[in-house]
Each structure stands twice: as C-alpha cells, then as structure tokens.
C-alpha cells in the first residue's frame, strides 16, 4: 500500500517520510488534510459551475468519452490560499523541489457515467530523454470533491514507473510485474503524484460525476503552455509578495463569465 498518514496534523518527520515515498513511488497521500466543510463548499460551487459550463459551447473540454476538464475560475471558494498555498502541501513541495516552483494549474477532471478506461499514459514528456532519470520537476496535487470508490472512476497508477523509461514501464505493467493500483479517497484527502508515472482514468459506473481537482506545481523554469491561470488584477495586487511569487498567471481587469476550454491532450 502507498504510504499515507491518517491525520490532519503532519510533523516535519511525517513530511520527510511522505517526500521519500513520493520520490520513490511517484505518489503519496495526505489523509484528512482539508476540512470536510471546505470540500462541501467547493462541491456546491463546482456543481453550479459545471451545470453552467455544460450549457455553453466550449465550456467543458473533452478528455475522452463522458470525461470532461474544466479550468476553475479564480473566484471564491476556489481562490483560497489555504488550499493553493496550504502550508502542509508547500512543506512537502519544499522537500522535493530544489529551486523555486510555481502553481500553474487549477482545474477539475470529471469522469461521468459512461466513461471508459483511458490508455495508460503520462501527463508529461521526460525532461531530457527516458534514459536520464531526473529529480521531480512537476507534480499534480489532487483532491476529490466526493468519496472516490471502486465504482466512480478511481485513479489508477503503477508505482515507481516515473523513474523508468516509458516502454520499459509499459512492458512491466503488461507482464504484471508492476500492478496498476487504484487509489480511493475520502473528502479531504490529498494525493500528490508525479505526472511521469504511468496511470489512467477508470470508468465511472455511477450516475454522479466524480470531480477531481488538480493543482499543478512545476519548477520555475518549466514551460507550461497547455495550462494557465487568470486572475483579476485587483485580487492579484492584494496578495502578499510570497503568494504573487508562487503563481504563474496572467491578470485581467475582469474575469470572463463565458470562459471556454480548448481540448488539451496531456497523454504521452
């Protein structure tokens, strides 16, 4: 089983262990990090946003059959420093990134009833080539707005494949040498993973969508042309210098009320 800690209070020793697990396995889970009340607030806001976006052309990007992707607007409750700059999450990132890092993505992956198994894939290409194992330079921080069960599309990943050449990892997965593991989450649990680990989405067999929030953090020098953050200028101006430095974003006078998504292929 992947290392996890069943408490919302994480010591320096806990974070050291989680960082070790993340570097070794490509994944770790922080159990109960966020309050359930916060998750419930996000769920209510997401449901309203998803309903709105489904009614407008281009409001949801397709990520396969019955699977959508939405960039979350930088408004309450989503624009919350207690989430995107959570001290525990940043404490973990400080242990795995050796230079400054940036938040570049705040979005939701949404498998719905009728979704299918994705092809096993990576979200990033290797930094140089598959033959050069590099330290982690990007991570996805995920948390679900509902309980993740075997029936509603759990995330599947092959541990340790983030440090293998892609084809070698695929051969080992197909031969059963490395298993594809499903990861179940309670509201408030946070999963941190390497986008280089081989993984896939699974079918949601229930009538309810399963929104999984993704916050993408990368080393400051990594170019990320496929994702973006847009903030209102007044909001950005009122952030502390430290929070401004954390965000890689563009600013506008007013956010659009009719945001559209462009299909993004993250699979490699």
C-alpha positions in Angstrom: 0.0 0.0 0.0 1.1 3.6 -0.7 2.3 5.4 2.4 -0.4 7.6 4.0 -0.9 9.3 7.3 -4.4 9.2 8.9 -4.4 12.6 10.5 -4.7 16.2 9.5 -1.6 17.2 11.6 1.7 16.5 9.9 5.0 16.8 11.6 8.3 17.5 10.0 9.1 13.8 10.3 5.8 13.0 8.6 6.6 15.3 5.7 10.1 13.8 5.4 8.5 10.4 5.1 5.9 11.5 2.6 8.6 13.2 0.4 10.6 10.0 0.5 7.5 8.0 -0.6 6.8 10.5 -3.4 10.3 10.3 -4.7 10.4 6.5 -4.6 6.8 5.6 -5.6 5.7 8.6 -7.6 2.8 9.1 -5.2 1.8 9.8 -1.6 -1.5 10.6 0.2 -2.1 13.1 2.9 -5.2 11.8 4.7 -7.7 14.3 6.0 -5.7 17.4 5.2 -8.7 19.6 4.3 -11.8 20.0 6.4 -14.9 18.4 5.0 -16.7 21.7 5.3 -14.3 23.2 2.9 -14.7 20.3 0.5 -18.5 20.7 0.7 -18.3 24.4 -0.1 -16.1 23.6 -3.2 -18.6 20.8 -4.2 -21.6 23.2 -4.1 -19.7 25.8 -6.1 -18.4 23.2 -8.6 -21.8 21.8 -9.2 -23.2 25.2 -10.1 -20.2 25.9 -12.4 -20.4 22.5 -14.1 -24.1 23.0 -14.8 -23.4 26.4 -16.3 -20.4 25.3 -18.4 -22.3 22.3 -19.8 -24.9 24.8 -21.3 -22.3 26.9 -23.1 -20.4 26.0 -26.3 -16.8 25.0 -25.4 -17.5 25.3 -21.7 -16.1 21.8 -20.9 -13.1 20.3 -22.7 -13.5 16.7 -23.8 -10.9 14.3 -22.3 -12.4 11.1 -23.8 -15.9 9.5 -23.8 -18.0 11.0 -20.9 -14.9 12.7 -19.4 -14.5 16.4 -19.1 -12.0 19.0 -18.0 -12.7 22.5 -16.6 -10.2 25.2 -15.6 -11.6 26.6 -12.4 -12.2 30.4 -12.3 -10.1 32.3 -9.8 -13.0 33.3 -7.6 -14.3 32.2 -4.2 -14.3 29.5 -3.0 -11.6 28.2 -5.4 -9.3 31.2 -5.0 -8.3 30.2 -1.5 -4.7 30.5 -0.2 -5.5 27.9 2.5 -5.8 25.4 -0.4 -3.4 26.5 -3.2 -0.7 27.7 -0.7 -1.6 25.2 2.1 1.5 25.1 4.4 1.5 21.3 4.6 1.4 21.0 0.8 4.1 23.6 0.4 6.1 21.9 3.2 6.1 18.7 1.1 6.9 20.5 -2.1 9.8 22.3 -0.4 11.3 18.8 0.2 11.1 17.6 -3.3 11.8 20.7 -5.4 15.3 22.1 -5.1 14.6 25.5 -6.6 11.6 27.9 -6.7 8.4 26.4 -8.0 5.2 27.8 -9.4 1.5 26.9 -9.3 0.4 26.8 -13.0 -2.9 24.9 -13.0 -6.2 24.8 -11.1 -8.7 22.6 -12.8 -11.0 19.6 -12.5 -11.1 16.3 -14.2 -14.6 14.9 -14.4 -15.4 11.3 -15.4 -19.1 10.8 -15.8 -21.4 7.8 -16.2 -20.3 6.1 -19.5 -16.7 7.0 -19.2 -14.2 4.3 -20.1 -10.6 3.2 -19.2 -8.1 5.7 -20.6 -5.0 4.4 -22.3 -2.1 4.1 -19.8 -0.2 7.3 -20.2 2.0 10.0 -18.7 1.0 13.7 -18.4 4.5 15.0 -19.2 7.3 14.1 -21.5 10.7 13.3 -19.8 12.7 16.4 -19.1 15.5 15.2 -21.5 15.2 11.5 -22.5 13.8 8.4 -20.9 17.4 7.3 -20.3 18.1 10.1 -17.9 16.3 9.9 -14.5 15.8 13.4 -13.2 14.5 14.7 -9.8 10.8 15.6 -9.7 10.3 18.8 -11.6 6.5 18.8 -11.7 3.7 17.3 -9.5 -0.1 17.1 -9.6 -1.8 17.7 -6.3 -5.2 16.1 -6.5 -8.3 16.1 -4.2 -11.7 14.8 -4.9 -15.0 16.6 -4.1 -16.7 13.3 -3.4 -15.6 10.0 -2.0 -13.6 8.0 -4.5 -14.8 4.4 -4.6 -14.2 1.4 -6.9 -17.4 2.4 -8.8 -17.0 6.1 -9.6 -13.7 6.1 -11.5 -10.8 5.8 -9.2 -7.3 6.9 -10.4 -5.0 4.1 -11.3 -1.2 4.2 -11.3 1.8 2.0 -11.5 4.1 2.9 -8.7 7.7 3.6 -9.4 7.3 4.0 -13.2 8.2 7.7 -13.0 11.8 6.6 -12.9 11.6 4.0 -15.7 11.8 4.5 -19.5 8.2 4.7 -20.7 8.4 1.5 -22.8 10.1 -0.5 -20.0 7.4 0.6 -17.6 4.6 -0.4 -20.1 6.2 -3.9 -20.6 6.4 -4.4 -16.8 2.8 -3.3 -16.4 1.5 -5.6 -19.2 3.5 -8.5 -17.8 2.1 -7.9 -14.3 5.5 -7.2 -12.8 4.2 -3.8 -11.7 0.5 -3.6 -10.9 -1.9 -0.8 -11.7 -3.2 0.2 -8.3 -6.5 2.1 -7.6 -6.4 4.9 -5.1 -9.6 5.5 -3.0 -10.0 8.9 -1.3 -12.3 10.4 1.3 -13.3 14.0 1.0 -10.4 16.0 2.5 -7.6 13.5 1.4 -4.9 15.0 -0.9 -3.0 12.9 -3.4 0.4 14.2 -4.6 1.8 12.4 -7.6 4.4 12.6 -10.4 2.8 13.1 -13.8 5.6 10.9 -15.3 4.2 7.8 -13.5 2.2 5.6 -15.8 -1.5 6.0 -15.0 -5.0 6.1 -16.3 -8.6 7.1 -15.5 -11.1 4.4 -15.0 -14.9 4.2 -15.7 -17.4 6.0 -13.6 -20.2 3.5 -13.2 -22.4 5.8 -11.1 -24.9 8.5 -12.3 -23.0 11.2 -10.4 -19.9 12.9 -11.8 -16.7 12.4 -9.9 -14.9 15.8 -9.9 -11.1 15.5 -9.1 -9.4 18.8 -8.5 -5.9 19.2 -9.8 -3.4 21.8 -8.8 -0.2 21.7 -11.0 3.1 22.8 -9.5 6.3 23.0 -11.6 9.9 24.1 -11.2 10.0 27.8 -12.1 11.9 27.3 -15.4 9.5 24.7 -16.8 7.5 26.0 -19.8 3.8 25.0 -19.4 2.0 26.3 -22.5 -1.0 24.0 -22.1 -2.4 25.3 -18.8 -2.8 28.8 -17.4 -4.2 30.8 -14.5 -6.0 34.0 -15.0 -6.6 36.4 -12.0 -8.3 39.7 -11.7 -5.7 42.5 -11.3 -7.2 43.8 -8.0 -7.1 40.3 -6.5 -3.5 39.8 -7.5 -2.5 43.2 -6.2 -3.9 42.4 -2.8 -1.8 39.2 -2.5 1.3 39.1 -0.4 4.6 39.1 -2.4 5.1 35.5 -1.4 1.8 34.4 -2.9 2.4 36.5 -6.0 5.7 34.8 -6.5 4.0 31.4 -6.2 1.6 32.0 -9.0 2.4 31.9 -12.7 -0.6 33.8 -14.1 -1.9 36.4 -16.3 -4.1 39.2 -15.0 -7.2 40.9 -16.4 -9.5 43.7 -15.2 -12.5 41.3 -15.0 -12.8 37.6 -15.5 -15.0 36.5 -18.4 -18.3 35.0 -17.4 -18.3 32.8 -20.5 -15.0 31.0 -20.3 -14.3 28.4 -22.9 -11.9 25.4 -22.8 -9.6 24.2 -25.5 -9.1 20.5 -25.8 -5.8 19.6 -24.1 -4.0 16.3 -24.8 -2.0 15.6 -21.7 -1.3 12.0 -22.6 2.2 10.8 -23.6 
